[in-house]
Each structure stands twice: as structure tokens, then as C-alpha cells.
Amino acid sequence: MDCNSLGDCADDRIVRIYEYLDGALTLADLKEVKAHLDGCPECTEQYDLECIIRSVVRRSCQEHAPQTLKANIIARISQIRVESGH
């Protein structure tokens, strides 16, 4: 992956980085993207940023809703069912 051959198009670079992080590339493509990241500070910066974003999202998804919220939602669903005759 050569940034110059992509016309310095950030969208094309980031798509390849997403594919790289998602494991959606062939072994040959993985090696190519890895070699490019090793020599391209701009793409490495994009890669690092995406890693940080994914880490934050992963941590956020591990949080649990308070039990009181769950109880309130279940109570409201039950109330709606009673009111609608279901």
C-alpha cells in the first residue's frame, strides 16, 4: 500500500487500516500493510488512533447498566402491556 499511489487519499488508507485491524486481509495483504505502516508515519498515526478508539469502545461496552434501570425498564414494559391489553 503506497500512499502516493492512492493519491494521498486518507479514505483509502483508513479502509486498509480497518481491514488490517479486522483481520480481513489475506496473509500477503497483511504483510504489505504491516510493511507500509512500518515506513509511513502518517498511516501509523491513523492506525494508532484507530487502536485507541477501539480500545475505548471495547471498555465502554463492558460497563453494565444499573440494576435499578433494568428493573424500571421491565416495569414500564409490563405497564405498557397491561395498558394495551396484551
GUVOFI-421526 format. One record per atom (N, C-alpha, C, O): residue in one letter; x, y, z. Coordinates in steps of 0.001 Angstrom, whole numbers, plus 524288, in hexadecimal, padded with zeros to 5 digits. Layout:
<nodes>
AXYZ;...
</nodes>
This chain:
<nodes>
M8035F7FB5F80000;M800008000080000;M8037A804C780000;M8063F805C4803CF;D80361807B17FBDE;D8069680C4F7FB3A;D8030F811147FB4B;D7FFA3811917F7F3;C803D2814A27FF0C;C80079819437FF78;C8008F81C707FA75;C7FC9381E9F7F8E3;N804FD81CB37F801;N8055381FB67F327;N8020781D477EEDB;N7FF90820127EBD1;S801F6818157EE93;S7FECB8158B7EA8B;S7F8FD816177EBC0;S7F5B8815827E846;L7F7B6817317F09C;L7F2478181B7F218;L7F0CA81DCF7F179;L7EC6381F547F2AC;G7F467820EF7EF9E;G7F3488267E7EEFC;G7F2CF829417F435;G7EFEB82D107F4B6;D7F5A1827587F811;D7F566829717FD5C;D7EFC2829B17FF56;D7EE5282D578021F;C7ECA3825E27FDEC;C7E724825BA7FF6F;C7E69F82324804C0;C7E75881E6A80542;A7E56082636808A8;A7E4EF8243D80DF9;A7E0BE8200F80E5D;A7E15181C5E81163;D7DC838209080B59;D7D85081CB580B91;D7DA3C81754809EB;D7D8F58137080C70;D7DD3D8170F805C8;D7DF518120A80406;D7E30F80FC28080A;D7E2FB80B108090F;R7E64B8130C80A49;R7E9FC8112D80E3F;R7E71580F1B812F9;R7E86080AEA814F1;I7E332811F6814D5;I7E07D8106181996;I7DD6D80B59818AA;I7DCF38082581C37;V7DB5D80A9E813FF;V7D89C805BA812CC;V7DC658012481353;V7DB0F7FD1F81599;R7E10A801BE8113F;R7E4F37FD8B811A6;R7E6847FCA681754;R7E76D7F833818EA;I7E6D6800C981A5D;I7E8218003A81FE6;I7E3BE7FD60822C1;I7E4CB7F9FC825FF;Y7DED67FEB482197;Y7DA627FBEB823F5;Y7DAA27F6238229C;Y7D9FF7F2C982600;E7DB937F4FC81D99;E7DBE67EF8881BE9;E7E05F7ECC181EB9;E7DFE37E8378203D;Y7E4A67EF7D81F64;Y7E92C7ED4F82222;Y7E7BE7EC11827C6;Y7E8D67E7C7829A6;L7E5537EFBF82A7B;L7E3D57EEF282FED;L7DFA07EACB83089;L7DF7C7E80283474;D7DC387EA6382CAD;D7D7F77E69382CE5;D7D9AF7E11982B52;D7D6AE7DD6082BD1;G7DE7A7E09682970;G7E0557DB81827A6;G7DDA67D9D4822A2;G7DD007D52B821A3;A7DC177DDA381F7B;A7D9227DC8681AB6;A7DC8D7DC82815D9;A7DA907DD1B81182;L7E18F7DBDA8167E;L7E5277DBE18120C;L7E7AA7D68B81176;L7E8037D38781531;T7E9657D57180CC2;T7EC667D0AE80BE4;T7F1AF7D14780E93;T7F3397D59981005;L7F4637CD0280F36;L7F98D7CD2A811AB;L7FD327D0D480EB7;L800237D3CB81119;A7FCFD7D09D80983;A8005C7D4058065C;A7FEF27D9BF80744;A802677DD0C807CB;D7F9D47DAEE80771;D7F8277E05680863;D7F9997E22280DE4;D7FB187E6A180EB2;L7F9227DE95811AA;L7FAB07DFEC81706;L800697E18781735;L801D27E56D819A5;K803AD7DE7881498;K809437DFAD81479;K80A3E7E4E5811CC;K80D857E7F681386;E807677E5E480D97;E8080C7EAC080AAE;E806847EF7C80E03;E809567F36180E2E;V802087EF1A810A6;V800407F37B813E6;V803F77F4388187D;V805437F8A7819D1;K805B67EFF581AF4;K809627F05081F52;K80E6A7F2F781D94;K8106E7F65B82054;A810737F17981912;A8153F7F3E281715;A8145A7F9A88160E;A817C17FCE281720;H80FC77FAF8813FB;H80EA280075812FD;H80E4F8038281817;H81071807CD81880;L80BA88014F81BF7;L80B348040182107;L8108E804E582379;L8117C808E6825F7;D814038012D822C0;D81952801BA824E2;D81C3E8065382283;D81FD18086C824F3;G81AC4807EF81DC1;G81DA880C1F81B33;G81A938111C81A45;G81C9A814BD817D9;C815C08116681C1D;C81287815FD81AFF;C810538184682010;C80C998162E82243;P812A181C8D821E4;P810D481EDE826CA;P80B17820A1826A7;P808568204482A94;E809538228582226;E803EE8245C821C5;E8001481FD08227D;E7FC468204B82564;C8010D81B8281FE6;C7FD9F816F98206E;C7FE1881488825DA;C7FA3E812AB8280A;T802D38148D827FF;T8038D8128882D40;T80076815C783132;T7FE4D813A4834EC;E8003E81AD883068;E7FD2381E40833C9;E7F75681CD683366;E7F4A281C938375F;Q7F57081BEE82EAB;Q7F00281A5282DE7;Q7EEFC8150683087;Q7EAEC8143F832FC;Y7F2A58117982FFB;Y7F24180C4C8325E;Y7F20280CD08384F;Y7EEA780A7283ACF;D7F58780FE083A90;D7F5A08109D8403C;D7F08E8130184236;D7EE82811618463F;L7EE87816D983F63;L7E99F81953840D7;L7E52E8155C840C8;L7E2058153384467;E7E4ED8123583CBF;E7E0D280E3B83C67;E7E14D80A41840D2;E7DD5880873842DF;C7E614808DF8424D;C7E6DE80543846AB;C7E4D0807A084BC1;C7E260804EA84EE4;I7E5C880C9984C8C;I7E3DF80F468513D;I7DDE780F5E8513A;I7DB7480E3085532;I7DB95810C084CD7;I7D5DB810F884C76;I7D38280BA284D9D;I7CFBF80B3685095;R7D5B18079A84B4C;R7D3A48025084C33;R7D439800AE851DB;R7D0CF7FE07853F8;S7D86F8023385450;S7D940800ED859CE;S7D5308039785D45;S7D30C80129860D3;V7D4238088C85C3C;V7D04480B7685F48;V7CAD58092085E80;V7C7EB8087386244;V7C97B807E9859B3;V7C45D8059185899;V7C3E48005085B5D;V7BFD67FF2885DAE;R7C7FA7FD2385B26;R7C7ED7F80585DA9;R7C70C7F8918638B;R7C3F67F5AE865D5;R7C9C77FC48865F8;R7C90C7FD2F86B9A;R7C3887FF0986CBF;R7C12A7FD5887093;S7C1748027A8697F;S7BC358049686A4D;S7B81880052869F3;S7B42F8007A86CBF;C7B8F07FC8F86693;C7B51E7F85D865D3;C7B5267F47986A51;C7B1A37F13686AAF;Q7B8F97F4BE86DAD;Q7B9447F12A87214;Q7B6627F335876DC;Q7B5A77F05D87AAB;E7B4C47F818876AD;E7B1E37FA4587B13;E7AC667F80387B23;E7AA1B7F6F68770B;H7AA537F74887FD3;H7A51F7F51A8806C;H7A15C7F94A88240;H7A2C07FCBC8854D;A79C937F8EC88056;A798827FC938820C;A797397FB6D887C1;A7975C7F6EC88970;P795FA7FF8688AB8;P7947E7FEA589031;P78FAB7FB298908E;P78C397FB6788D35;Q78F6D7F7FA8948D;Q78B007F47189541;Q785DC7F7748959C;Q781D27F590893CE;T785FA7FC1B897E8;T7812C7FF3D8985B;T77F24800D0892FA;T77A69800FE89224;L782AF801F588F53;L7810B8034B88A0A;L77E627FEA58877A;L77A427FF3388513;K780C17FA10887FF;K77E647F55C885CA;K778FC7F4728881B;K7754F7F33B88541;A778777F50388D34;A7736A7F42E88FCD;A76F667F82288DE5;A76ADF7F6C188D0A;N770FE7FD0288D39;N76D668010F88B4E;N76B937FFE0885BA;N766FF800A188477;I76F137FE0F88276;I76DAE7FCC787D10;I769CD7F83A87CF8;I765E47F86C87A2C;I76ADF7F42D87FFD;I7675A7EFAC8802C;I762057F14088244;I75E047EF8288040;A761ED7F4898864B;A75CF77F65D88881;A759ED7F98788479;A7552C7F8F388406;R75C987FCD488194;R759F98001187D9E;R757D37FCB787930;R753837FDB18774B;I75AC17F8D087788;I758DE7F53787377;I753FB7F2688755E;I7502B7F1EC8727A;S754167F09387A2E;S74F897EDE987C67;S74AE07F18F87C9C;S7467E7EFFB87B67;Q74BC57F66287E1D;Q747937FA4487E6E;Q745367FB378790A;Q740707FB7287881;I7487A7FBC487514;I7469C7FCA986FC2;I7436B7F7FF86DDF;I73F627F8AB86B57;R745347F34C86F18;R7424C7EE9D86D7D;R73CE27EE8387004;R739057ED4186D70;V73C9A7EFD487505;V737977EFE0877C2;V734047F3FC87569;V72F687F2FE87479;E7362D7F8A387475;E7330C7FCE88724C;E731207FBB086CC8;E72CE27FD6386B47;S734287F8CF869CA;S732977F7A386468;S72F877F28E86404;S72DCA7F11A85FC6;G72EDA7EFDA86861;G72BC07EB1986875;G72E977E65086699;G72C107E27C86525;H7339B7E65686692;H736A57E1B5864DD;H7384C7DE8C86963;H73ADE7DA89868B8;
</nodes>
